[in-house]
């Protein structure tokens, strides 16, 4: 960004998790089949997780990578329990936490 833009907006940009929100960054590899992505987001909903950001890559060699940031502020589930439930979703090949375990 330009120096002008930096100084104009520097006092208005904050890290999302700077407040009381417990956010979790996840990386998942999904099977390239119909309904897998939908099943993953449904599982997040059932766990009470609120999706903040979501980025899905193009499928390659039968799999698709997904990066997800979720808020667990309103959820009654630990990050470890969430990961365990997501790995049980049919078509989810792997799910890992990519924020180094910080909350």
Buried (B, 14 or more C-beta within 10 A) or exposed (E): EEEEEEEEEEEEEEEEBEEEBBBBBBBBBBBBEEEBBEBBBEBBEEBBBBEBEBEBEEEEEEBBBBBBBBBBBEBEBEBEEBBEBBBEBEBBBEBEBEBEEEE
